Amino acid sequence: MPPASTGASTVVLGASAPSSAVAAPPTAPVRSGPVRSEPDRLAPGRPGHRRMSFALLAAGIATFALLYSTQALLPGVSASFGATAGRASWTVSAATGALALCVLPLSALSERFGRREMMTASLTVAVLVGLLVPFAPSLGWLIALRAVQGAALAGLPASAMAYLAEEVRPKALVAAIGLFVAGNSIGGMSGRILTGWVAQLWGWRAALGAVGLLAAACAVVFHFMIPKARHFTPGSLDPRALARTVTGHLADPLLRRLYAIGALFMTVFGAVYTVIGYRLVEAPFGLPQGIVGSVFLVYLVGTVSSAAAGRLVARLGRRGALYLAVSTTAAGLLLSLADRLAAVLLGLVLITAGFFAGHAVASSSVSRTATTGRAQASALYQSAYYLGSSAGGTLGAVAFHAGGWAGTVALGLLAVLGVVSITLYGTRAARAERLRARPVGAVHN
């Protein structure tokens, strides 16, 4: 079984791409940095690798803690403003939607001013806005501030992926990105648990303030721990050059499939975790807000599965790892339909494990496939990913209002079916490409 998850060729960074790889046009001048020999790059056991790991882990924690800070608080927000689940869900969807729209232009700025500088600026602004969010006087103001916060965070994910692609050895790249994604899962978990218990004691506004302070601490750790970039070369801010690079990435069928897979995985995840709080506070469960927040301890499973993505790819190949992730997610959705709390929790465990593993595999495949304009390639993936989150959050709430939890599960299963269809199509496309590449007269077994 070839290692490509969706038919994408596994291009080794810093090496010549095989003839089957479709990358951005060679005329695109936006580059991610000069080709350096592997000994110059970070790897486990080498100086700077541990600092880089801790810094990006902290950045990942802050990103998800801030981005989804209102998700576990939606029942309280609904009660405070007299809003439906659909309207309250916009406090999540506005943040993820703004991030999706701004990630590409901010990634272009990172090509000019540097990955490290962009990540630092984005995290700083997002933290400052996070400290203002608890004082929003109305639902409209809360949604607006959350949109600004999401836009600020847009400079971090794609820049982080590009930073890793430039600074880390290719063989260690999946593990490094998996650790960053693991930071996302820790941030999502700790933010939701923190908000759940603080909200139960002092209300949802105090809970949002606590998340802002947690993110501020992570930002300080990131600032002092992140190593300087050694392999970054400033690129052009020419809009035409950027357009050529983006067009080149969108013309690559391998990257398009990875973008779609990221969006569909996140649609499932966004729908499930936007709605789960409403389900658990209602009959037959009737759980208090603090316990509902503690349910997000299942994010620890995502930390493990994303960090283990490299080992899964080594054993099963990228395509096999994606199939396993999809199967696990679908099984979790079906199991969560039961009205027993233990079954619902186990379903969330499987959904979370499958999602984070699939996301780590797809995002690392983007970084390895793009040989030029890696920040833009990662930015397009992040745009698709967070648009999926925004759509999943809103559509999941609408489906829950219309058909209860079964409606939300049906939406998730449709998205899972989309991932399977895309992956099967990529498998067939890769097989056809290999057949075309065979010499004329070759023996077919």
C-alpha positions as CSV (number, residue, x, y, z in Angstrom):
1,M,0.0,0.0,0.0
2,P,1.5,3.3,-1.0
3,P,2.0,5.9,1.7
4,A,-0.2,8.6,0.2
5,S,-3.4,9.1,2.0
6,T,-5.4,10.5,-0.8
7,G,-3.2,9.9,-3.7
8,A,-0.9,12.7,-2.6
9,S,2.7,12.1,-3.3
10,T,4.9,12.3,-0.2
11,V,7.4,14.9,-1.3
12,V,10.4,15.2,0.9
13,L,11.0,18.8,1.8
14,G,14.3,20.1,0.5
15,A,14.4,17.4,-2.2
16,S,13.3,17.4,-5.8
17,A,9.7,16.5,-6.2
18,P,8.9,13.4,-8.2
19,S,7.4,13.9,-11.6
20,S,3.9,12.8,-10.3
21,A,3.7,15.6,-7.8
22,V,1.7,18.6,-8.8
23,A,2.9,21.7,-7.1
24,A,2.5,25.5,-7.5
25,P,3.7,26.9,-10.8
26,P,7.5,27.4,-11.0
27,T,6.8,31.0,-11.9
28,A,5.4,31.8,-8.4
29,P,8.1,33.8,-6.6
30,V,6.6,33.3,-3.1
31,R,9.0,30.8,-1.5
32,S,9.2,29.3,2.0
33,G,12.9,29.6,2.3
34,P,16.1,28.2,0.8
35,V,16.8,24.5,0.6
36,R,19.1,23.5,3.5
37,S,20.8,20.2,4.3
38,E,19.1,18.0,6.9
39,P,21.7,18.5,9.6
40,D,20.7,22.2,9.8
41,R,17.2,21.3,10.8
42,L,15.6,20.6,14.1
43,A,15.0,17.0,15.2
44,P,14.5,15.1,18.4
45,G,17.7,15.3,20.5
46,R,19.1,18.3,18.6
47,P,19.5,21.8,20.2
48,G,16.4,23.9,20.1
49,H,14.0,21.0,19.4
50,R,12.7,20.8,22.9
51,R,12.2,24.6,23.2
52,M,10.4,24.6,19.8
53,S,8.2,21.8,21.0
54,F,7.2,23.5,24.3
55,A,6.6,26.9,22.5
56,L,4.3,25.5,19.8
57,L,2.5,23.3,22.4
58,A,1.8,26.5,24.4
59,A,0.7,28.3,21.2
60,G,-1.6,25.4,20.3
61,I,-3.1,25.4,23.8
62,A,-3.8,29.2,23.6
63,T,-5.3,29.0,20.1
64,F,-7.9,26.4,20.9
65,A,-8.6,27.7,24.4
66,L,-9.4,31.1,22.9
67,L,-11.0,30.1,19.7
68,Y,-13.6,27.8,21.3
69,S,-13.9,29.6,24.7
70,T,-17.7,30.0,24.4
71,Q,-18.5,26.5,23.1
72,A,-19.0,24.9,26.5
73,L,-20.8,28.0,27.7
74,L,-23.5,28.1,25.1
75,P,-26.4,27.0,27.3
76,G,-25.4,29.8,29.8
77,V,-25.0,32.4,27.0
78,S,-28.4,31.4,25.6
79,A,-30.1,31.8,29.0
80,S,-28.3,35.1,29.6
81,F,-29.4,36.7,26.3
82,G,-32.6,34.8,25.7
83,A,-31.1,33.3,22.5
84,T,-31.7,30.1,20.7
85,A,-29.0,27.5,20.3
86,G,-28.6,28.6,16.7
87,R,-28.0,32.3,17.6
88,A,-25.7,31.5,20.5
89,S,-23.7,29.2,18.3
90,W,-22.5,32.2,16.3
91,T,-20.2,33.1,19.2
92,V,-18.2,30.1,18.0
93,S,-18.9,30.3,14.3
94,A,-18.0,34.0,14.0
95,A,-14.6,33.3,15.5
96,T,-13.8,30.3,13.3
97,G,-15.3,31.9,10.2
98,A,-13.2,35.1,10.7
99,L,-10.1,32.9,11.1
100,A,-10.9,31.1,7.9
101,L,-11.3,34.3,6.0
102,C,-8.1,36.0,7.4
103,V,-5.7,33.1,7.5
104,L,-4.6,33.5,3.8
105,P,-3.8,37.2,3.9
106,L,-2.0,36.9,7.2
107,S,0.0,33.9,6.0
108,A,1.1,36.2,3.1
109,L,2.3,38.7,5.6
110,S,4.3,35.9,7.4
111,E,6.1,35.4,4.1
112,R,7.3,38.9,4.3
113,F,7.8,39.6,8.0
114,G,8.5,36.1,9.3
115,R,6.7,33.1,10.8
116,R,7.9,33.8,14.4
117,E,6.9,37.4,14.2
118,M,3.5,36.7,12.8
119,M,2.8,34.0,15.4
120,T,3.8,36.4,18.2
121,A,1.7,39.3,17.0
122,S,-1.4,37.1,16.4
123,L,-1.2,35.6,19.8
124,T,-0.7,38.9,21.5
125,V,-3.7,40.6,19.8
126,A,-6.0,37.6,20.4
127,V,-5.1,37.5,24.1
128,L,-5.8,41.3,24.5
129,V,-9.2,40.8,22.8
130,G,-9.9,37.8,25.0
131,L,-9.5,39.9,28.1
132,L,-12.2,42.3,26.7
133,V,-14.7,39.5,25.7
134,P,-16.1,39.0,29.2
135,F,-17.4,42.6,29.2
136,A,-19.5,42.3,26.1
137,P,-22.8,44.1,26.9
138,S,-25.0,42.2,24.4
139,L,-25.0,39.1,22.2
140,G,-24.2,41.2,19.2
141,W,-21.1,42.7,20.8
142,L,-20.0,39.3,22.0
143,I,-20.2,37.9,18.5
144,A,-18.4,40.9,17.1
145,L,-15.5,40.6,19.6
146,R,-15.3,36.9,19.0
147,A,-15.0,37.6,15.2
148,V,-12.1,40.0,15.9
149,Q,-10.5,37.4,18.1
150,G,-10.7,34.8,15.4
151,A,-9.3,37.1,12.8
152,A,-6.3,37.8,15.1
153,L,-5.7,34.1,15.7
154,A,-5.6,33.6,11.9
155,G,-1.9,34.4,11.8
156,L,-0.9,31.6,14.0
157,P,-2.0,28.2,12.5
158,A,-0.6,28.5,9.0
159,S,2.5,30.3,10.1
160,A,3.1,27.5,12.6
161,M,2.8,24.8,9.9
162,A,5.1,26.7,7.6
163,Y,7.6,27.3,10.4
164,L,7.7,23.6,11.1
165,A,8.0,22.7,7.5
166,E,11.1,25.0,7.2
167,E,12.8,24.3,10.5
168,V,12.2,20.6,11.2
169,R,13.7,17.6,9.4
170,P,11.2,15.9,7.0
171,K,11.2,12.6,8.9
172,A,10.3,14.4,12.1
173,L,7.7,16.7,10.5
174,V,4.6,14.5,11.1
175,A,5.5,14.1,14.8
176,A,6.2,17.8,15.2
177,I,2.9,18.8,13.6
178,G,1.2,16.1,15.7
179,L,2.5,17.8,18.8
180,F,1.2,21.2,17.7
181,V,-2.2,19.6,17.1
182,A,-1.9,17.9,20.5
183,G,-1.5,21.4,21.9
184,N,-4.8,22.3,20.2
185,S,-6.5,19.4,21.9
186,I,-5.1,20.2,25.3
187,G,-6.2,23.8,24.9
188,G,-9.7,22.8,23.8
189,M,-9.9,20.4,26.8
190,S,-8.5,22.7,29.5
191,G,-10.4,25.7,28.2
192,R,-13.7,23.9,28.3
193,I,-13.1,22.3,31.7
194,L,-12.0,25.6,33.1
195,T,-15.0,27.5,31.7
196,G,-17.4,24.8,32.9
197,W,-16.4,24.9,36.5
198,V,-15.8,28.7,36.7
199,A,-19.2,29.3,35.0
200,Q,-20.9,27.0,37.5
201,L,-19.5,29.0,40.4
202,W,-19.3,32.6,39.1
203,G,-21.1,32.7,35.7
204,W,-20.0,32.5,32.0
205,R,-18.4,36.0,32.0
206,A,-15.9,35.0,34.7
207,A,-15.2,31.8,32.8
208,L,-14.2,33.8,29.7
209,G,-11.9,35.9,31.8
210,A,-10.2,32.8,33.2
211,V,-9.6,31.6,29.6
212,G,-8.1,34.9,28.7
213,L,-5.6,34.6,31.7
214,L,-4.7,31.1,30.7
215,A,-4.0,32.2,27.1
216,A,-1.9,35.1,28.4
217,A,0.3,32.7,30.4
218,C,0.7,30.5,27.2
219,A,1.7,33.6,25.2
220,V,4.4,34.4,27.6
221,V,5.8,30.9,27.4
222,F,5.7,31.0,23.6
223,H,7.5,34.3,23.5
224,F,10.4,33.2,25.5
225,M,10.7,29.6,24.2
226,I,10.3,29.8,20.4
227,P,13.7,29.5,18.6
228,K,14.5,32.1,16.0
229,A,13.9,30.9,12.4
230,R,17.1,29.8,10.7
231,H,15.7,28.8,7.3
232,F,13.3,31.6,6.6
233,T,13.9,34.0,3.6
234,P,11.5,37.0,3.2
235,G,9.3,36.7,0.2
236,S,7.3,39.2,-1.9
237,L,4.0,40.8,-1.0
238,D,3.2,41.2,-4.7
239,P,-0.6,40.4,-4.9
240,R,-0.1,38.9,-8.4
241,A,2.6,36.6,-7.1
242,L,0.4,35.6,-4.2
243,A,-2.5,34.9,-6.6
244,R,-0.2,32.7,-8.8
245,T,0.9,30.7,-5.8
246,V,-2.7,30.3,-4.5
247,T,-4.0,29.4,-8.0
248,G,-1.2,26.8,-8.3
249,H,-2.2,25.2,-5.0
250,L,-5.8,25.1,-5.9
251,A,-5.0,23.6,-9.3
252,D,-3.3,20.7,-7.5
253,P,-5.9,17.9,-7.2
254,L,-3.9,16.3,-4.4
255,L,-4.1,19.5,-2.3
256,R,-7.7,20.0,-3.1
257,R,-8.6,16.6,-1.7
258,L,-6.6,17.3,1.5
259,Y,-8.4,20.6,1.9
260,A,-11.8,19.0,1.5
261,I,-10.9,16.2,4.0
262,G,-9.8,18.8,6.6
263,A,-13.1,20.7,6.1
264,L,-15.3,17.6,6.4
265,F,-13.5,16.3,9.5
266,M,-13.9,19.7,11.2
267,T,-17.6,19.8,10.2
268,V,-18.2,16.7,12.3
269,F,-16.1,17.9,15.2
270,G,-17.7,21.4,15.2
271,A,-21.2,20.1,15.0
272,V,-20.7,17.5,17.8
273,Y,-19.0,19.8,20.3
274,T,-21.2,22.8,19.7
275,V,-24.3,20.8,20.5
276,I,-23.2,18.3,23.1
277,G,-23.6,20.8,26.0
278,Y,-27.2,21.3,25.1
279,R,-27.8,17.6,25.0
280,L,-26.1,16.9,28.3
281,V,-27.9,19.6,30.3
282,E,-31.3,18.3,29.0
283,A,-33.2,15.1,29.9
284,P,-32.4,12.3,30.3
285,F,-29.0,13.4,31.6
286,G,-29.6,16.8,33.3
287,L,-25.9,17.4,34.1
288,P,-24.7,20.6,35.8
289,Q,-22.5,23.0,33.9
290,G,-19.3,22.0,35.7
291,I,-19.8,18.3,34.9
292,V,-20.6,19.2,31.2
293,G,-17.3,21.1,31.0
294,S,-15.5,18.1,32.5
295,V,-16.8,15.9,29.7
296,F,-14.2,17.6,27.5
297,L,-11.5,15.5,29.3
298,V,-12.0,13.3,26.3
299,Y,-9.8,15.7,24.5
300,L,-6.9,13.9,26.1
301,V,-7.7,11.1,23.7
302,G,-7.1,13.6,20.9
303,T,-3.8,14.6,22.4
304,V,-2.7,11.0,22.2
305,S,-4.1,10.2,18.7
306,S,-2.7,13.3,17.1
307,A,0.8,12.8,18.7
308,A,0.6,9.2,17.5
309,A,-0.2,10.1,13.9
310,G,3.4,9.7,12.8
311,R,3.4,6.1,14.0
312,L,0.1,5.4,12.4
313,V,1.3,6.6,9.1
314,A,4.5,4.6,9.4
315,R,2.5,1.4,10.0
316,L,-0.6,1.9,7.8
317,G,0.5,4.5,5.3
318,R,-1.3,7.8,5.0
319,R,-4.3,6.4,3.2
320,G,-4.6,3.6,5.8
321,A,-4.3,6.0,8.7
322,L,-7.1,8.1,7.2
323,Y,-9.4,5.1,6.7
324,L,-8.8,4.2,10.4
325,A,-9.6,7.8,11.5
326,V,-12.8,7.9,9.5
327,S,-14.0,4.5,10.7
328,T,-13.3,5.5,14.3
329,T,-15.2,8.8,13.9
330,A,-18.2,7.1,12.3
331,A,-18.4,4.4,15.1
332,G,-18.3,7.2,17.7
333,L,-21.2,9.0,16.1
334,L,-23.4,5.9,16.0
335,L,-22.6,5.0,19.5
336,S,-23.4,8.5,20.8
337,L,-27.1,7.9,19.8
338,A,-27.7,5.8,22.9
339,D,-29.4,7.4,25.8
340,R,-26.9,6.0,28.3
341,L,-24.2,8.4,29.5
342,A,-21.5,5.8,29.3
343,A,-22.3,5.1,25.7
344,V,-22.3,8.9,24.8
345,L,-19.0,9.4,26.5
346,L,-17.4,6.4,24.7
347,G,-18.8,7.8,21.5
348,L,-17.2,11.2,22.2
349,V,-13.9,9.4,22.8
350,L,-14.0,7.7,19.4
351,I,-15.1,10.8,17.6
352,T,-12.3,12.8,19.2
353,A,-9.6,10.2,18.5
354,G,-10.7,9.8,14.9
355,F,-10.9,13.5,14.3
356,F,-7.5,14.5,15.7
357,A,-5.7,11.6,14.0
358,G,-7.3,12.5,10.6
359,H,-6.5,16.1,11.0
360,A,-2.8,15.5,11.9
361,V,-2.4,13.2,8.9
362,A,-4.1,15.6,6.4
363,S,-2.4,18.7,7.6
364,S,1.1,17.1,7.6
365,S,0.4,15.8,4.1
366,V,-0.3,19.4,2.9
367,S,3.0,20.5,4.4
368,R,4.9,17.7,2.6
369,T,3.1,18.0,-0.7
370,A,3.6,21.8,-1.2
371,T,7.2,22.5,-2.4
372,T,6.7,26.2,-2.8
373,G,4.5,28.8,-1.0
374,R,4.1,26.4,2.0
375,A,2.5,29.2,4.1
376,Q,-0.2,29.6,1.5
377,A,-0.7,25.9,1.1
378,S,-1.1,25.6,4.9
379,A,-3.3,28.7,4.9
380,L,-5.7,27.2,2.4
381,Y,-5.9,24.1,4.5
382,Q,-6.6,26.1,7.6
383,S,-9.2,28.2,5.7
384,A,-11.0,25.0,4.6
385,Y,-10.6,23.5,8.1
386,Y,-12.1,26.4,10.0
387,L,-14.8,27.0,7.4
388,G,-15.8,23.4,8.2
389,S,-15.8,24.2,11.9
390,S,-18.0,27.3,11.3
391,A,-20.4,25.4,9.1
392,G,-20.5,22.4,11.4
393,G,-21.2,24.6,14.5
394,T,-24.1,26.4,12.9
395,L,-25.5,23.5,10.9
396,G,-25.1,21.2,13.9
397,A,-27.2,23.6,16.0
398,V,-29.8,23.9,13.3
399,A,-29.9,20.1,12.9
400,F,-30.2,19.7,16.7
401,H,-33.1,22.1,16.8
402,A,-34.9,20.3,14.0
403,G,-34.2,16.7,14.9
404,G,-32.5,16.5,18.2
405,W,-29.2,14.7,18.7
406,A,-30.1,12.3,15.9
407,G,-30.1,15.2,13.5
408,T,-26.6,16.3,14.5
409,V,-25.4,12.7,14.1
410,A,-26.9,12.5,10.6
411,L,-25.0,15.6,9.6
412,G,-21.8,14.2,11.0
413,L,-22.3,10.9,9.1
414,L,-22.8,12.8,5.8
415,A,-19.5,14.5,6.4
416,V,-17.8,11.2,7.2
417,L,-19.2,9.7,4.0
418,G,-17.7,12.7,2.1
419,V,-14.2,11.9,3.6
420,V,-14.5,8.3,2.5
421,S,-15.6,9.2,-1.0
422,I,-12.7,11.6,-1.5
423,T,-10.2,9.2,-0.1
424,L,-11.4,6.3,-2.3
425,Y,-11.3,8.7,-5.3
426,G,-7.7,9.6,-4.4
427,T,-6.8,6.0,-4.1
428,R,-8.1,5.2,-7.6
429,A,-6.4,8.3,-9.0
430,A,-3.1,7.3,-7.6
431,R,-3.4,3.8,-9.0
432,A,-4.3,5.1,-12.4
433,E,-1.3,7.5,-12.3
434,R,1.0,4.6,-11.4
435,L,-0.3,2.6,-14.3
436,R,0.2,5.5,-16.7
437,A,3.8,5.9,-15.5
438,R,4.7,2.2,-16.3
439,P,6.9,1.8,-19.4
440,V,5.2,0.6,-22.5
441,G,5.3,-3.2,-22.6
442,A,5.8,-3.6,-18.9
443,V,4.5,-6.9,-17.4
444,H,1.3,-6.5,-15.5
445,N,0.9,-8.8,-12.6
